């Protein structure tokens, strides 16, 4: 690599590192300002940090289909008949789950999924 190109790249790196440092400083300043606003509001409303500990948002988990139907978690599922077939390779897809690569590739070529329906 020519020395001239290397020096130019090093200068770009230094410039970008300086920009990154400035952006980090701005972000830190915004964070400090936001924390100060929250603390001021908590003092104004007489809210203690302990008051916040019991009020964490709950992120509900979706129930699995087997549990909703009262089935055992380890119960085997019955096989599903294929709904789509690639006539060239014989590959099939039941229509459940992610679209297989072979069908996605054919759709990307402008083919219709219905052309491969069994």
Secondary structure, 3 states (H helix, E strand, C coil): CCHHHHHHHHHHHHHHHHHHHHHHHHHHHHHHHHHHHHHHHHHHHCCCHHHHHCCCCCCCCCCCHHHHCCCCCCCCCCCCCCCEECCCCCCEECCCCCCCHHHHHHHHCCCCHHHHEC
